[in-house]
Amino acid sequence: MVLPYFGAFPEYASLFFQSCAANPDYTWLILTDSGVPCDLPNNVKIISMTFQRCRELIQNKFDFPISLKTPQKLCDYKCAYGYLFKSYLSGFDFWGHCDMDLIWGNLSKFLNKNLFDSYDKIYRLGHLSLYRNNYKCNTAFLLPHPNGKDFKSVAATDRPCIFDELNGIGKILEANNFKVYNKEEAADITFK
């Protein structure tokens, strides 16, 4: 799981990291400028970098100017992480992106060999999506969008476009016959 996180980690970060530890078959790569708030499990790797350095790494992958002024805009780049951070992902059959405001259950109860053998992308929303780690899937975000909302136009605006979800990469994958597993398997809990 690739997770850029810039700024101070939230108060609940230790719970997130504990839930990562409960999933030893998965690895989290966290690109951050923040100090780690607790002991990390072996399957969580910190890649220290500033947001500016991350922005430069991303811009260097494209021959057109991008607009990436705040970390919040990274949501539109999530589906490109396989392409953008390729050097960190060699040896993995799949890569994913996720948010930090999650507590992981036992991922192996949901993500099984059949899913990994059958689909190019697993899940459809930005808080957790997994992609087959190959050139075709890692560059799919660059394919034309059926409604004209292509990545280049999304990258040119400061406004978050939610390109990592249904109406962005989801439409591109659908139009190009990628196999996508869209069943929702999460408990979305809101506290008041």
C-alpha positions as CSV (number, residue, x, y, z in Angstrom):
1,M,0.0,0.0,0.0
2,V,1.4,3.4,-1.0
3,L,0.4,6.1,1.4
4,P,1.9,9.6,1.1
5,Y,1.2,11.5,4.3
6,F,2.5,15.0,4.8
7,G,2.1,16.9,8.1
8,A,1.7,15.6,11.6
9,F,0.3,12.1,11.9
10,P,-3.2,12.0,13.4
11,E,-3.7,11.1,17.1
12,Y,-5.1,7.7,16.0
13,A,-2.0,6.8,13.9
14,S,-0.8,4.2,16.4
15,L,-4.1,2.3,15.9
16,F,-3.6,2.4,12.2
17,F,-0.1,1.0,12.5
18,Q,-1.2,-1.7,14.9
19,S,-3.8,-2.8,12.4
20,C,-1.1,-2.9,9.7
21,A,0.9,-5.2,12.0
22,A,-2.1,-7.6,12.1
23,N,-1.6,-8.1,8.3
24,P,1.9,-9.4,7.9
25,D,1.3,-10.4,4.3
26,Y,0.9,-6.8,3.3
27,T,3.5,-4.0,3.2
28,W,2.8,-0.3,3.7
29,L,5.1,2.3,2.1
30,I,4.5,5.7,3.8
31,L,6.1,8.7,2.2
32,T,6.2,11.4,4.8
33,D,7.9,14.4,6.3
34,S,6.5,13.6,9.8
35,G,8.2,12.0,12.7
36,V,6.8,8.5,13.5
37,P,4.6,8.7,16.5
38,C,5.2,5.1,17.7
39,D,7.1,1.9,17.1
40,L,6.4,0.6,13.6
41,P,5.7,-3.0,12.7
42,N,8.1,-4.7,10.3
43,N,5.6,-4.4,7.4
44,V,5.4,-0.6,7.5
45,K,8.3,1.2,5.7
46,I,8.8,4.9,6.1
47,I,10.2,6.8,3.1
48,S,11.3,10.2,4.4
49,M,10.7,13.1,2.0
50,T,9.2,16.5,2.0
51,F,6.0,17.3,0.1
52,Q,8.0,19.5,-2.2
53,R,10.3,16.5,-3.0
54,C,7.3,14.3,-3.6
55,R,5.8,16.9,-5.9
56,E,9.1,17.1,-7.9
57,L,9.3,13.3,-8.2
58,I,5.8,13.3,-9.7
59,Q,6.4,16.3,-12.0
60,N,9.5,14.6,-13.4
61,K,7.4,11.7,-14.6
62,F,5.3,13.9,-17.0
63,D,6.1,16.2,-19.9
64,F,3.3,18.5,-19.1
65,P,2.9,20.8,-16.0
66,I,1.0,19.5,-13.1
67,S,-0.8,21.4,-10.3
68,L,0.0,19.9,-7.0
69,K,0.1,22.7,-4.5
70,T,-1.3,20.8,-1.4
71,P,-1.2,17.2,-0.2
72,Q,-5.0,17.0,-0.5
73,K,-4.6,17.1,-4.3
74,L,-2.7,13.8,-4.1
75,C,-6.1,12.0,-4.2
76,D,-6.2,12.6,-8.0
77,Y,-2.8,10.9,-8.3
78,K,-3.5,7.7,-6.3
79,C,-4.4,5.6,-9.4
80,A,-1.0,6.7,-10.8
81,Y,1.1,5.5,-7.9
82,G,2.1,2.3,-9.7
83,Y,3.7,4.4,-12.4
84,L,4.9,7.3,-10.2
85,F,6.5,5.1,-7.5
86,K,7.5,2.1,-9.6
87,S,11.0,2.0,-8.1
88,Y,9.5,1.1,-4.7
89,L,7.1,-1.5,-6.0
90,S,9.3,-4.0,-7.9
91,G,8.7,-7.6,-6.7
92,F,5.1,-7.0,-5.7
93,D,2.3,-8.6,-7.8
94,F,-0.1,-5.9,-6.7
95,W,0.2,-2.5,-5.2
96,G,-2.5,-0.4,-3.6
97,H,-3.3,3.0,-2.2
98,C,-5.2,3.7,1.0
99,D,-6.1,6.4,3.5
100,M,-4.8,6.6,7.1
101,D,-8.2,6.9,8.7
102,L,-8.7,3.2,8.6
103,I,-8.4,0.3,11.0
104,W,-7.6,-2.8,9.1
105,G,-9.3,-6.1,9.8
106,N,-7.8,-9.4,8.6
107,L,-7.3,-8.5,4.9
108,S,-6.7,-12.1,4.0
109,K,-10.3,-12.9,4.9
110,F,-11.4,-10.6,2.0
111,L,-8.5,-10.5,-0.4
112,N,-7.8,-14.1,-1.6
113,K,-6.0,-15.8,-4.4
114,N,-9.1,-16.0,-6.5
115,L,-9.5,-12.2,-6.5
116,F,-5.8,-11.6,-7.2
117,D,-5.9,-14.2,-10.1
118,S,-9.2,-12.8,-11.6
119,Y,-9.0,-9.0,-11.4
120,D,-6.8,-6.2,-12.6
121,K,-8.2,-3.8,-9.9
122,I,-9.8,-4.7,-6.6
123,Y,-12.2,-2.2,-5.0
124,R,-13.4,1.1,-6.5
125,L,-13.0,3.8,-3.9
126,G,-10.0,5.8,-2.9
127,H,-9.7,4.7,0.7
128,L,-8.5,1.3,-0.5
129,S,-7.8,0.1,-4.0
130,L,-5.4,-2.5,-5.3
131,Y,-4.0,-2.7,-8.8
132,R,-2.1,-5.5,-10.7
133,N,1.5,-4.4,-10.8
134,N,2.1,-4.4,-14.5
135,Y,2.7,-1.8,-17.2
136,K,-0.9,-2.0,-18.6
137,C,-2.5,-1.4,-15.2
138,N,0.1,1.1,-14.0
139,T,-0.4,3.3,-17.0
140,A,-4.2,2.9,-17.4
141,F,-4.7,6.3,-15.8
142,L,-3.2,7.9,-19.0
143,L,-5.8,6.3,-21.3
144,P,-8.5,8.6,-22.8
145,H,-11.5,9.1,-20.5
146,P,-14.8,8.3,-22.2
147,N,-16.3,11.6,-21.0
148,G,-13.2,13.7,-21.8
149,K,-12.0,14.0,-18.2
150,D,-8.5,12.7,-18.8
151,F,-5.6,12.7,-16.4
152,K,-3.8,15.6,-18.0
153,S,-6.8,17.9,-17.5
154,V,-7.2,16.7,-13.9
155,A,-3.5,17.2,-13.2
156,A,-3.7,20.7,-14.5
157,T,-6.2,22.0,-12.0
158,D,-5.7,22.8,-8.3
159,R,-9.2,21.5,-7.5
160,P,-9.5,17.8,-6.3
161,C,-11.4,15.9,-9.0
162,I,-11.7,12.5,-7.2
163,F,-10.0,10.9,-10.2
164,D,-9.0,7.9,-8.1
165,E,-12.6,6.7,-7.9
166,L,-15.6,5.8,-10.0
167,N,-16.0,8.7,-12.4
168,G,-12.3,9.0,-13.0
169,I,-10.1,5.9,-13.3
170,G,-13.2,3.7,-12.9
171,K,-14.7,4.9,-16.2
172,I,-11.3,4.5,-17.9
173,L,-11.0,0.9,-16.7
174,E,-14.5,0.1,-17.7
175,A,-14.2,1.6,-21.2
176,N,-11.0,-0.4,-21.7
177,N,-12.3,-3.8,-20.5
178,F,-10.2,-4.1,-17.3
179,K,-11.5,-6.6,-14.9
180,V,-12.5,-4.7,-11.7
181,Y,-13.9,-6.2,-8.5
182,N,-16.3,-3.6,-7.2
183,K,-17.9,-5.3,-4.1
184,E,-17.8,-3.0,-1.0
185,E,-16.4,-4.9,2.0
186,A,-15.9,-2.2,4.7
187,A,-17.6,-1.0,7.8
188,D,-18.0,2.8,7.4
189,I,-18.4,4.1,10.9
190,T,-19.1,7.7,11.8
191,F,-18.9,9.0,15.4
192,K,-20.8,12.0,16.4
